[in-house]
Amino acid sequence: MRYRQMAAVASARVATCGAGPAAPRAVAAVHPLLRLQRTLGNRTVSRLTRSASGQHIQRYADCSPPRMSLESCPSRQKGEKETARNGAMVFLPQLKIPETKETGVLIANFDIGSHAIKANLASTIYWKQFLRAASGGRAKWRIEGFSDCQGNEKLNTALRGKRASAVHAILPDAVKKSITSVSGATSSDCITENSTAAQRTLNRSVALILEERTVDFRGDVIEEHLERQEPDTSGCSDTQRKRLAIAFPLARQIGQKAMGAISAMKRGSADEALLKKFFGSRAFEERWHINQGYSAALKALKSDPTYKCVATGTDPCTGGTVGFVGAHAIIFGNPTVVCESAFNEDNIELADTILHEASHLGDWTNDLQYCSRTSGCTLDTTDEVLPGIGLTDRGALNNADSYSRFASELFRR
């Protein structure tokens, strides 16, 4: 079986207090943080946030839905206050509001009754990635603060506003320019219900909601020939360097071709079937998100990576591993290990390995599954990890092999 392996980044993901299955221990995936609708040329995608009459729209979950217990707001559980106080702040990079289809990110687990930002947020990988992406000024965001249902409504209303302001205060100036409003959410709105301690953890939060984004689409010119460009190498033989001189530019070429096919994709086409084979049942709906993943991988290939050739049987080239990216490479860009066994494959397969590792480098994807060329992947496009919040952290959108396999199989055709 063909394997690729990665080292885990030292900072592990923060659990979400039992709100869903634990995320796999792996390098934090940082794809584009939000789902985007397609725009043609340079056009702005806007999202409506008010009805024409100016009345409030119920975007979020009802804070106090009818319950069998007849309690409008269930009492806190034993130890909940201590957990809230001592638990780390959680950053969720994929928030989707089912009612309005709006998307954004969520900073959760404020201490009860507090608007203070916990120290761990500044070192959270997802948060740092979001700030880098949002600093580009291509999107507009609104900030909304939330609280759980416990406590006096007047105090909670004030607390929601203070939490929103606290998050705004820590944003870099480049991101602050993209903020359209800072406020507490309406008191009846919560991220999820308040029936459990885990749900209340999510509700003690601040959401940054995507208001609009401007996206440029420009076609790529793809030439069908074996371009040669030798990348920087370490420990490689003359033969291996010659193979990499073909596979390195070929990896860019197959990635570009994948992006072009996705941009021109039609419902019911053979290309759509191939995309679903490697990205799951909702791949067509998420094709622009997938293209963002390819864009990040191609950017990594343009950053002058170094490839280190390692003999089979020498760490990390054991157990069938053909390529390896460690934490140092993900943070600093060098080096990417190419195992001796990878050179036993044809040029397209070697390019597949190069693109796979570039997906780790550029998009911080995980190795959630190694996909078969014939049967594809079994991962779906997304996984529902938290109630009412769509996360892609454990789905095909965060799987490096999905990107490399689709691109290489499309190129073979």
N, C-alpha and C positions, 0 to 999 in steps of 0.2 A: 504494500500500500504506500502511496506517495504522501509524505508528510512535510509540513512546514511548521516550525515552532518559533515562539518568541519568549523573551524574558518578560516577567511582569514588572511594571513600574513599582517602585518601592511604596508609593502612596496608594493604599487600597481604597476601593470605593466605600463610601459610608452607607451602612444599612439604613433602610427606611422604616425602622421600628415595626417590622412585621406587616407592613402594608402590602407586601407581595413577596415572591420568591427572591432569595438572595441572588444578586448579580454574580456572574462567574468571576473568579479572580483572574484578571487579565489586564493588559494595558488599556487604560481608559480611552474609549473611542471618541473621537471628536470630529464627527462629520460636521457638515453645515448644520448649525444648531436648530434651524427651523425649516419646516416644509414650505416650499414656495410654489406659487402658481406660475405658469409660463407667461412671459411677456415677449412680444415681438419687437426686435430692435431695442431701443432704449425707452422703456415705458415704465411708469410707476404702477404698482399693484397696491390699491387702497382697500382697507377693510372698514365697513360701516360699523360704528359702535353705538349709534343712537337711532331710534326710529324716527320717521319723518316728523312726528309730532313732538319729538324731544322727550318722550316718556322713557323711563328706565326699561331696558331689556334684561330679562333674566338669563344672564349668560352662564352663570355658574350653578353649582349644586345648591339646593335649599339647605340653609343652616339647621333648620329645625323641622324636618319632614315628619309626618305622622308616624308614630311608633307604637308597637304593640304594648309597650310599657306605659304609654300615655305621658312619658316624660318629654318635655320639649327639648331639654338638654340633659342627657345622662350625666350622673356624677362622675368625677374623676376616679380612676382606678388606683389601687394601692401602689405607691411608688412612682406614680406618673409625674408628680412634681419634681422629684429627684432626677428622673430620667430626662425631663425637659431641661432642667438646669445644667446637668452634667453632660448631656449628649451633644455630639458635634452638629454643626449646622450642615444641612444637606443642600446641594445644588443639583437640580434636575434639569437637564438640557433639552428635554422634549416634553413640553406641556401642550396638550391639545384640549380645547374647550369644545365638548361634543355639540352643544346647542348652536353655537355660532361658527364652528369650524376654525376659530381663531387659534393661533399657535403662539408659543412663547417659551419662557424658561421660568423656573420657580426656585426661590431661596426659602427653604423650610426649616422648621425646628428652632424658631425664636423661643427664648425662655418665656414661661408663663408671665403675663403682665409686663413684659419688657420689650423695648424696641432696640436693644443693643445688638450690634453685629458681633457674632462670636469670632474669636481670633482665627479659627481654622479655615474660615471661608477664603481668606486671602491666598492660601496655599492649595486650594482645591483645583485640580487640573481642569475640570469642566468650566469653572468660573474664569480662570485665566484665559482659556481658549475663547470663551464667549466675549470677554473684553477685547481680545485681539480682533475678533471678527467684527464686533460692533463698532470698533474705532474707525472702520473704513468709511463711515458716514453714508452708507448706501441704504440704510434702513431707518425707520422711525419707530419709536417705542413709547408706550405709556406704562407708567409704574402704578400698580395698585397693591395696597396693603390689606392683609386679612388677619382675622383673629378666630379663635374657636368660639363656641357659643357660651362658654362659662363666663360669669361675671356680669356686671352692670352694663347695659347696652350703651349708655352715654360714654362710659369709660372705654369700652371696646371701640366705639366709633373714633374716639381720639387716638387710641392706641394704633388702629389701622393706619391712620394718617401719619403718625410718628414713624411707624415701621417703613412706610413708603419713602418718607423723607430721609430716613437713616440710610437706606440703600442708595438713594440719589446722591447723598453726600459723599459716598465712597467711590463713586464712578469717576474715571478719568475725564478731563475736560473734553476730550474728543468724543466720548460717549454721551456726555451731558448735552452736547449740541444736538443729539438725535432724539432727545426725550421730549415728547409732546405734552405730557401732563404727569403730575405726581399727586396721588390722592389715595385715600382709603376707599376700599370697595364698599358698596352699599351693604348695610348691616345684615340684610337677608341673604347675601351671597357668600358662599364658602367654596373652597376648592373641592371639597367632598363633604360627606355627612360627618356628624360629630358623635357617632355611636360608640367608637372605640378610641383608645389612647393613640393608636397609629393614625387614625383619621384626624384627630385633633392636632397631632404633630404637623400634618400637611397644611392644616388651616392656620397655624401660627406661622405665617409666611408672607412673602412679597412676590408678586408675579410681574415680569416684564413682558408685555404683550406686543406682538408685532402689529404695527399699524399700517405700514406700507414698506415696500422694498423696491428699489430700482435695479433691474438686472439687464445686462447686455448679453446678447447672443451673437456670436460671430462664427461663421463657418470656418472649418479647418481644411486646408488643402492637403490631401493625403496622396503620396506617391507610392505606387506598388512596386518597390524595388528594395533590394537589400542594401540599405545605406550602411556605411561603416563609420563608426565613431568610437574610438577606444576610450573608456572612462578611466579615472584614476584607479589603480589596482595595488594590491599588496599581497606578496607571496604567490603570485600567479605565474604559471609557466607561459612560454611563448604561445603554445597552442591554446591555452585557456584565455589569454589576452585577445587572441584573434577571434575566438568564439564570442567573448564579451563585446568585442568591437561590432559584431553583428547583432547580438541579442539586446544590447543596451538601447540603440536607436529603434530597434524593432519593437521593444516594449512600449516606447512612446507612440510608435505608429499604430499598434493594435489598440492602445488606450484611446487615441484620437479617433480611430475608426469606430470604436464602441460609442463614443460620445456623439459622433455624427449620425450613427444608426438610431440611437435613442432619440435624438432631436427630431428626426424625420419619421419616427415610428408611427404606424397606423394600427388601429384595432384589427385583430384577426390575422395579422401578418405573421410570416415565419419568424421575423425578428422579435415580435412580441412573445411568441411561444418560447423562443430561446431565452429571452429575458426572464420570463416567469420560471423557466427551468432552474435558473440559478439565483433568482431574487424573490421567488414566492408569488403567491396568488395576486397580490396587490402591486406587483412591480410596475404595471403600466401607469397606475395612479401616482406612483412615487418616482417616475422616470427622471424628473428634473432634480430630485434629491439625489438619485443615483449618479446623475451627471456631475453633481457637485463633488461627490466622492472621487470620481475619475479626475476631475480638475485638480483636486488636492494631491492625488498620486502623481499626476504629470508634473505638478509644480515641484514635487520632491525630486523627480528625475532631472529637473533643470537646475538643481541646487548643487551640482558637482559632487555627487556621492562617491565614496570610495568603496570598492568591492575587494574583500579579502578572501582569497581562495584557501580553503582548509581541506586537508585530507580526510577521506571517509574513515570513521572510527576514532577521530580526534574530536574532542569536545569543541563545539556543540554538534558536530556532524556525526551523531550516533542515532541508532534506532530508526533509520530511514529518513532522517532530516536532510533536506536538500537546500534549504535556505534559512537564515536566522537573522533576526534583528533584535539586539539587546536594548536595554533601557538607555544606555549611553548613546546609541545611534539615534533613538527616537528623540532624545533631548538635543543632541548636538549634531545629528545628521551623519555621523561616521562611526565605524565602518559597517557595511552590510556584508554578512558572511554568505558566500556561495560555496556550497560543499562540492567536493570532487564528483560525487555521483550525479549532480545536476548537469554536468557536461556530457553525460552518457545519452541525454535526450536530444531531440532535434532542435533547430534554432527557435521554432515557435514555442516549444515547451520551455526552453531556457529563458526566453523572453517573458513567458508566463510567470516564471519564478521571480524575475526581476520586477515585473509589475506588481506581483503579490507583495513583495517586500516594500516596494514604494508606497503601496496602500497603507502599510503599517507606519511608514515614516511620515507621509504627508497627511493622512487622515486618521491616524492612530486607531485603525481598526483592529479587531481581535481575530484570533484563530478559533472561531466558534465551531467550525466544521470544515473538513477537507472534502471538496466536492468531486464527484466522479464526472469524467468527460461524457460518459454515456447516460447516466441517470440523473446528473445534476446534484442539487442540494435539497435537503428536506426542511431547511429553515424557512419560516414564512417571512413575509416582508416586514412585519412588525410583531412584537409580542405585547400583550396587555399586562403590564407588571403591576400597576397601581390602579385602583378603581377610578374610572373616568379619566385617566391620564394615559395617553398613548406614548409609550417609550419604544425606541428602536435599539436600545443598548444590547438586547439579546437576540435581535433578528438579523435577517440577511443583509440589511443595510449596514451592519457593523461587522461583516464577515469578509476578510481580505480575499479568500478564495472565490467568493461569489463574483467579485470584480475581475480578478484575473482570468477565471475560467470562462465567464461570458465573453470577455474581449478576445481571448485566444481562440475559442470555438467559433465565434463570429468571423474572425480573420481566416480560419481554416476553410470556411465555406466559400 
